[in-house]
Amino acid sequence: MSRAMLRQIIDYANRADPYPLYEELRKTPVFHDEDGPYVVSTYHAIQALLHDPRISSDPRNLTLSANDPLAQSEGDDSNLPPVFIRLDPPDHDRLRRITNRPFGPPHSPRRVHDMRGELDGIVSGLIDGIAGTGSLERIDLVEQFSYPFPVTVICRLLGVPHEDEPRFHGWADTIAASLDPDPDADPGERPKATTDAQMELGMYLAGLIEERRKNPGEDMLSQLAAVNEEPDGAMSTPEIISTAALLLIAGHETTVNLITNGMLTLLRHPDVLQRLREEAQLSAPIVEELLRYEPPVQLLPRRSTLSDIEVGGVNIPKGATVSLILASGNRDPKRFENPDRFDPDRGDIQHLGLGSGIHSCFGAPLARQEAQLALSELARRLVNPRLLEDPPPYRQNAVLRGPRHLPIACDGIRP
């Protein structure tokens, strides 16, 4: 085991199938090489650390080495406060509770459930749109379905005009790319591009927030911007901007990958695709198995230790950088039987696909509902769908891993 292995994991050449590398990585469950990060790759160790208060998500606690292959060159000069996923308690807890008021229990217990009809309409419209193009010999499922579906949903949820999507698409791509550990990135250009995108998106959202204060609606931006008398109070305007940016980007980036990875996996397993076509209720276990088998977030490369921690007989000292390889943990044979087999009938499936602990995915209920509906409707309506490229072209990003395009063909589209 060497640092070369870590470089292979983030090397684009291995993006289509990183799982053999994870298998090799698990032979050294806690890997550390000189001044690089402590890389944790087994299920039980990752699960324990995700719940350990001695692990910090706050980048201000990091001491990154220039020789760390998993280090990020993320710009952070936008003058906005950190988003709650990059904070520790108690600040994290306060902001997450406020954000959850208009989104889920206990204040808005039916928010996601009541979106079902709206989601049905969006999915049906997008599939009808594919039929309306008149060309079924080459469909790019990402461009024509997997991307516009969650983007439309998060825009409606937040109250962001969908016609502004071309404006924030580029900002979102740049900010999402900053999550990717890239040792070959220009150390000057990449942080500048990220900061510029953060500032432009911030100014755009600030304008929307001001507008919602004058003319509030039922959307999340209006509710976050409202004065609140609860114990946690209200967010400051900069906090609302940071939170809205997080929800806008995270609200679609990971779901695009989940849907696309899901359809790719189903097309590689036509027996499961046929079952889903006949049994729509199978969509729930299929999505859970997909979150284990092909998680949209592969690794968490920037955590730090607030005190010494022993993991698997290895002492990780205070102040060390820790990288958690979630996708490796999901394929750990000591946790899952036949982990490299896609099996929607798998019984015990406590995967790491949406994280765990206080930083578990905020939008998990919505992501699950979107993916279940998307995959069941694609299975039902596409006649004889088939891959045109396998593997398809992948996005550069090793953290948010998924196909950039998914070229497929079908013989028709059912009503």
C-alpha positions as CSV (number, residue, x, y, z in Angstrom):
1,M,0.0,0.0,0.0
2,S,1.4,3.4,-1.0
3,R,0.4,6.9,-1.7
4,A,0.3,5.8,-5.4
5,M,-2.9,3.9,-4.5
6,L,-4.6,7.1,-3.3
7,R,-3.6,8.9,-6.5
8,Q,-5.1,6.0,-8.5
9,I,-8.4,6.4,-6.6
10,I,-8.7,10.0,-7.7
11,D,-7.2,9.4,-11.2
12,Y,-9.9,9.9,-13.8
13,A,-8.7,6.7,-15.6
14,N,-10.3,4.7,-12.7
15,R,-13.5,6.7,-12.4
16,A,-15.7,4.1,-14.2
17,D,-14.7,1.3,-11.8
18,P,-12.9,2.3,-8.6
19,Y,-14.1,-0.7,-6.6
20,P,-11.0,-3.0,-7.2
21,L,-8.9,-0.1,-5.8
22,Y,-11.2,0.0,-2.7
23,E,-10.8,-3.7,-2.2
24,E,-7.0,-3.3,-2.2
25,L,-7.3,-0.3,0.1
26,R,-9.3,-2.3,2.7
27,K,-6.3,-4.6,3.2
28,T,-4.9,-1.7,5.2
29,P,-8.1,-0.5,6.9
30,V,-6.4,2.6,8.3
31,F,-3.8,3.7,5.9
32,H,-1.3,6.5,6.6
33,D,1.8,7.4,4.6
34,E,4.2,10.0,6.0
35,D,2.4,13.4,6.1
36,G,-0.6,12.3,4.1
37,P,-4.1,11.7,5.5
38,Y,-5.3,8.8,7.6
39,V,-7.5,7.0,5.1
40,V,-10.3,4.8,6.6
41,S,-11.9,2.3,4.3
42,T,-13.8,-0.4,6.3
43,Y,-17.5,-0.2,7.2
44,H,-17.4,-0.4,11.0
45,A,-14.6,2.0,11.4
46,I,-16.2,4.6,9.1
47,Q,-19.6,4.2,10.8
48,A,-18.0,4.7,14.2
49,L,-16.1,7.8,13.1
50,L,-19.2,9.4,11.6
51,H,-20.7,9.2,15.1
52,D,-17.6,10.3,17.0
53,P,-17.7,13.8,18.3
54,R,-13.9,13.9,18.2
55,I,-14.0,14.0,14.4
56,S,-14.5,17.6,13.1
57,S,-16.1,18.7,9.9
58,D,-14.9,22.3,10.3
59,P,-12.1,23.0,7.7
60,R,-10.7,25.6,10.1
61,N,-9.4,22.7,12.2
62,L,-7.5,21.2,9.2
63,T,-3.8,21.2,8.7
64,L,-3.3,20.0,5.1
65,S,-0.1,18.9,3.7
66,A,0.9,20.0,0.2
67,N,1.8,16.3,-0.4
68,D,-1.7,15.0,0.5
69,P,-3.2,13.4,-2.6
70,L,-6.7,13.8,-1.1
71,A,-6.3,17.4,-0.2
72,Q,-8.7,19.9,-1.7
73,S,-7.8,23.3,-3.2
74,E,-11.2,24.7,-2.3
75,G,-11.6,28.5,-2.4
76,D,-13.1,29.9,0.7
77,D,-12.8,33.7,0.4
78,S,-16.4,34.5,-0.4
79,N,-16.9,36.2,3.0
80,L,-19.9,34.0,3.7
81,P,-20.2,32.0,6.9
82,P,-19.6,28.2,6.6
83,V,-22.5,26.0,5.6
84,F,-23.8,23.8,8.4
85,I,-22.3,20.6,6.9
86,R,-18.9,22.2,7.5
87,L,-19.5,23.1,11.1
88,D,-19.4,21.2,14.4
89,P,-21.9,21.4,17.3
90,P,-23.4,23.6,18.6
91,D,-23.3,25.9,15.5
92,H,-24.1,23.0,13.2
93,D,-27.1,21.9,15.2
94,R,-28.6,25.4,15.4
95,L,-28.4,26.0,11.7
96,R,-29.6,22.5,10.7
97,R,-32.6,22.8,13.1
98,I,-33.6,26.2,11.5
99,T,-33.2,24.9,8.0
100,N,-35.3,21.9,8.8
101,R,-38.3,24.0,10.0
102,P,-39.8,24.5,6.5
103,F,-38.5,21.1,5.2
104,G,-39.4,18.3,7.7
105,P,-40.6,17.2,11.1
106,P,-41.6,18.4,13.5
107,H,-42.6,21.8,12.0
108,S,-43.3,20.6,8.4
109,P,-43.9,16.9,8.7
110,R,-45.6,16.4,5.3
111,R,-43.5,18.7,3.2
112,V,-41.8,16.0,1.2
113,H,-44.7,13.6,1.2
114,D,-47.0,16.2,-0.2
115,M,-44.7,16.9,-3.1
116,R,-45.5,13.5,-4.6
117,G,-48.1,14.8,-7.1
118,E,-45.8,17.6,-8.2
119,L,-42.9,15.1,-8.7
120,D,-45.2,12.8,-10.7
121,G,-46.0,15.7,-13.0
122,I,-42.4,16.7,-13.6
123,V,-41.3,13.1,-14.3
124,S,-44.2,12.6,-16.7
125,G,-43.4,15.8,-18.5
126,L,-39.8,15.0,-18.9
127,I,-40.4,11.5,-20.3
128,D,-43.1,12.9,-22.6
129,G,-40.5,15.4,-23.7
130,I,-38.1,12.6,-24.7
131,A,-40.9,11.1,-26.7
132,G,-41.6,14.4,-28.3
133,T,-38.1,14.8,-29.7
134,G,-38.9,12.0,-32.2
135,S,-35.5,10.5,-31.8
136,L,-35.2,7.4,-29.6
137,E,-32.0,6.0,-31.2
138,R,-29.8,8.2,-29.0
139,I,-31.1,9.7,-25.7
140,D,-28.8,11.3,-23.3
141,L,-30.5,10.4,-20.0
142,V,-28.5,12.9,-18.0
143,E,-29.2,15.9,-20.2
144,Q,-32.8,15.0,-20.9
145,F,-33.9,13.6,-17.6
146,S,-31.5,13.0,-14.7
147,Y,-30.3,16.6,-14.5
148,P,-33.5,18.6,-15.2
149,F,-35.7,16.5,-12.8
150,P,-33.9,17.3,-9.5
151,V,-33.0,20.8,-10.6
152,T,-36.7,21.6,-11.3
153,V,-37.6,20.1,-7.9
154,I,-35.1,22.1,-5.9
155,C,-35.9,25.3,-7.7
156,R,-39.6,24.9,-6.8
157,L,-38.8,23.9,-3.2
158,L,-36.5,26.9,-2.6
159,G,-38.4,29.4,-4.7
160,V,-35.7,29.9,-7.3
161,P,-37.0,30.8,-10.8
162,H,-36.4,27.8,-13.0
163,E,-35.6,30.1,-15.9
164,D,-32.5,31.2,-14.0
165,E,-31.1,27.7,-14.1
166,P,-28.6,28.5,-16.9
167,R,-27.1,31.2,-14.6
168,F,-26.6,29.0,-11.6
169,H,-25.6,25.8,-13.5
170,G,-22.1,27.1,-14.2
171,W,-21.7,28.3,-10.6
172,A,-22.9,25.0,-9.2
173,D,-20.5,23.0,-11.4
174,T,-17.5,25.1,-10.3
175,I,-18.4,24.9,-6.6
176,A,-19.1,21.1,-6.8
177,A,-15.8,20.6,-8.6
178,S,-14.0,22.2,-5.7
179,L,-15.0,19.2,-3.5
180,D,-12.9,17.0,-5.7
181,P,-9.4,16.3,-4.5
182,D,-7.2,17.1,-7.6
183,P,-3.5,17.1,-7.1
184,D,-2.9,18.3,-10.6
185,A,-5.2,21.4,-10.3
186,D,-3.6,24.8,-10.6
187,P,-3.2,25.9,-6.9
188,G,-4.0,29.5,-7.9
189,E,-6.7,29.3,-10.5
190,R,-9.0,26.7,-8.9
191,P,-9.6,28.5,-5.6
192,K,-10.1,31.8,-7.5
193,A,-12.7,30.2,-9.8
194,T,-14.5,28.7,-6.8
195,T,-14.5,31.9,-4.8
196,D,-15.8,33.9,-7.9
197,A,-18.6,31.3,-8.3
198,Q,-19.5,31.5,-4.6
199,M,-19.6,35.3,-4.7
200,E,-21.7,35.4,-7.9
201,L,-24.1,32.8,-6.6
202,G,-24.2,34.6,-3.2
203,M,-25.2,37.9,-4.8
204,Y,-27.9,36.2,-6.9
205,L,-29.4,34.6,-3.8
206,A,-29.1,37.8,-1.8
207,G,-31.4,39.4,-4.4
208,L,-33.9,36.6,-4.2
209,I,-33.9,36.7,-0.4
210,E,-34.6,40.5,-0.4
211,E,-37.4,40.0,-2.8
212,R,-38.9,37.2,-0.7
213,R,-38.8,39.5,2.4
214,K,-40.9,42.0,0.5
215,N,-43.2,39.4,-1.1
216,P,-43.1,36.2,0.8
217,G,-44.5,32.9,-0.6
218,E,-44.7,29.3,0.6
219,D,-41.2,28.4,-0.6
220,M,-38.2,27.6,1.7
221,L,-36.4,30.9,0.9
222,S,-39.4,32.9,2.2
223,Q,-39.6,30.8,5.3
224,L,-35.9,31.0,6.1
225,A,-36.0,34.8,5.6
226,A,-38.9,35.3,7.9
227,V,-38.5,36.5,11.5
228,N,-38.8,33.6,13.9
229,E,-39.5,33.7,17.6
230,E,-38.4,30.1,18.4
231,P,-35.4,29.5,20.7
232,D,-33.0,29.1,17.8
233,G,-34.1,32.4,16.4
234,A,-33.6,33.3,12.7
235,M,-30.6,33.1,10.5
236,S,-28.6,36.2,9.5
237,T,-28.8,37.1,5.9
238,P,-25.3,35.7,5.2
239,E,-26.3,32.5,6.9
240,I,-29.4,32.2,4.7
241,I,-27.3,32.8,1.6
242,S,-24.8,30.1,2.6
243,T,-27.6,27.7,3.4
244,A,-29.6,28.4,0.2
245,A,-26.5,27.9,-1.9
246,L,-25.9,24.5,-0.1
247,L,-29.4,23.4,-0.7
248,L,-29.5,24.5,-4.3
249,I,-26.3,22.7,-5.2
250,A,-26.5,19.6,-2.9
251,G,-30.2,19.4,-3.7
252,H,-29.5,18.3,-7.2
253,E,-25.9,17.3,-7.6
254,T,-26.1,14.0,-5.6
255,T,-29.6,13.2,-6.9
256,V,-28.5,13.5,-10.5
257,N,-25.8,10.9,-9.8
258,L,-28.2,8.6,-7.8
259,I,-30.7,8.5,-10.7
260,T,-28.1,8.1,-13.4
261,N,-26.1,5.5,-11.5
262,G,-29.4,3.8,-10.8
263,M,-30.5,3.5,-14.4
264,L,-27.0,2.5,-15.5
265,T,-27.0,-0.3,-12.9
266,L,-30.5,-1.4,-13.9
267,L,-29.6,-1.6,-17.6
268,R,-26.7,-3.8,-16.6
269,H,-29.1,-6.0,-14.7
270,P,-32.1,-6.4,-17.0
271,D,-33.7,-9.0,-14.8
272,V,-34.0,-6.4,-12.0
273,L,-35.2,-3.8,-14.5
274,Q,-38.0,-6.2,-15.7
275,R,-39.0,-6.8,-12.1
276,L,-39.2,-3.1,-11.4
277,R,-41.3,-2.6,-14.6
278,E,-43.9,-5.1,-13.2
279,E,-43.6,-4.2,-9.5
280,A,-43.3,-0.4,-8.9
281,Q,-43.1,-1.0,-5.1
282,L,-39.7,-2.6,-5.7
283,S,-38.3,0.9,-6.3
284,A,-37.7,1.5,-2.5
285,P,-35.4,-1.5,-1.9
286,I,-33.7,-0.9,-5.3
287,V,-32.8,2.7,-4.3
288,E,-31.5,1.5,-0.9
289,E,-29.3,-1.1,-2.6
290,L,-28.1,1.5,-5.1
291,L,-27.1,3.8,-2.3
292,R,-24.9,0.9,-1.1
293,Y,-23.7,-0.4,-4.4
294,E,-23.1,2.8,-6.3
295,P,-23.3,5.7,-3.8
296,P,-23.4,9.2,-5.4
297,V,-20.9,10.5,-2.7
298,Q,-17.9,8.2,-2.7
299,L,-15.7,9.7,-0.1
300,L,-15.4,12.4,2.6
301,P,-11.8,13.7,2.1
302,R,-11.6,16.4,4.8
303,R,-12.2,15.6,8.4
304,S,-9.9,16.3,11.3
305,T,-9.3,14.9,14.8
306,L,-10.0,17.0,17.8
307,S,-8.1,14.6,20.1
308,D,-6.2,11.3,19.7
309,I,-8.4,8.5,18.4
310,E,-7.6,4.8,18.1
311,V,-9.1,3.1,15.1
312,G,-8.4,-0.5,14.3
313,G,-5.3,-0.6,16.5
314,V,-3.9,2.6,14.8
315,N,-3.5,5.8,16.8
316,I,-4.7,8.8,14.9
317,P,-3.2,11.9,16.6
318,K,-5.0,15.1,17.4
319,G,-4.9,17.5,14.5
320,A,-4.6,14.8,11.8
321,T,-6.5,14.8,8.5
322,V,-8.9,11.9,8.0
323,S,-10.5,10.7,4.8
324,L,-13.5,8.4,5.0
325,I,-14.0,6.2,1.9
326,L,-17.8,5.6,2.1
327,A,-18.0,3.6,-1.1
328,S,-15.4,1.2,0.1
329,G,-17.2,0.7,3.4
330,N,-20.3,-0.1,1.4
331,R,-18.5,-2.9,-0.3
332,D,-16.8,-4.3,2.9
333,P,-17.3,-8.1,2.9
334,K,-17.0,-8.1,6.7
335,R,-20.3,-6.1,6.7
336,F,-22.2,-7.2,3.6
337,E,-22.4,-10.7,2.1
338,N,-21.3,-10.8,-1.6
339,P,-20.9,-7.0,-1.5
340,D,-20.0,-6.7,-5.2
341,R,-23.4,-8.2,-6.2
342,F,-26.3,-5.8,-6.9
343,D,-29.1,-7.4,-4.9
344,P,-32.3,-5.4,-4.2
345,D,-33.5,-8.4,-2.1
346,R,-30.7,-7.8,0.4
347,G,-32.1,-7.8,3.9
348,D,-29.9,-5.9,6.3
349,I,-28.8,-2.8,4.3
350,Q,-27.6,-0.2,6.7
351,H,-25.4,1.5,4.0
352,L,-23.3,4.6,4.2
353,G,-24.7,6.1,1.0
354,L,-26.3,9.0,2.7
355,G,-23.7,9.3,5.5
356,S,-24.6,8.7,9.1
357,G,-24.5,10.6,12.4
358,I,-25.2,14.3,12.7
359,H,-24.0,15.0,9.2
360,S,-26.3,12.4,7.5
361,C,-27.8,13.7,4.3
362,F,-30.2,16.6,5.1
363,G,-32.3,16.0,1.9
364,A,-32.4,12.2,2.2
365,P,-36.2,11.8,2.2
366,L,-36.5,13.9,-0.9
367,A,-33.6,12.2,-2.7
368,R,-35.1,8.8,-2.0
369,Q,-38.6,9.8,-3.2
370,E,-37.1,11.4,-6.4
371,A,-35.0,8.4,-7.2
372,Q,-37.8,5.9,-6.5
373,L,-40.2,7.7,-8.8
374,A,-37.7,8.4,-11.5
375,L,-36.5,4.8,-11.8
376,S,-39.9,3.2,-11.6
377,E,-41.3,5.5,-14.3
378,L,-38.3,5.0,-16.6
379,A,-38.6,1.3,-16.2
380,R,-42.4,1.4,-16.9
381,R,-42.4,3.7,-19.9
382,L,-39.2,3.0,-21.8
383,V,-39.6,0.1,-24.3
384,N,-36.5,-2.1,-24.5
385,P,-34.0,0.5,-23.2
386,R,-30.4,-0.3,-23.8
387,L,-26.9,1.2,-23.2
388,L,-25.1,2.7,-26.2
389,E,-21.8,3.1,-24.3
390,D,-20.6,1.0,-21.4
391,P,-18.9,2.4,-19.5
392,P,-20.3,5.8,-20.3
393,P,-18.3,9.0,-20.0
394,Y,-17.9,10.0,-16.3
395,R,-17.7,13.3,-14.6
396,Q,-14.2,14.4,-13.5
397,N,-15.3,14.5,-9.9
398,A,-14.1,11.6,-7.7
399,V,-16.2,12.7,-4.7
400,L,-19.5,13.2,-6.5
401,R,-19.1,10.3,-8.9
402,G,-21.5,9.7,-11.7
403,P,-21.7,9.6,-15.5
404,R,-21.5,12.9,-17.3
405,H,-23.7,11.5,-20.0
406,L,-25.7,8.3,-20.3
407,P,-26.4,7.5,-23.9
408,I,-29.2,5.0,-24.3
409,A,-31.7,3.9,-27.0
410,C,-35.2,2.5,-26.7
411,D,-37.9,1.2,-29.2
412,G,-40.6,3.4,-27.9
413,I,-42.2,5.2,-24.9
414,R,-45.4,3.8,-23.3
415,P,-48.1,6.3,-22.3
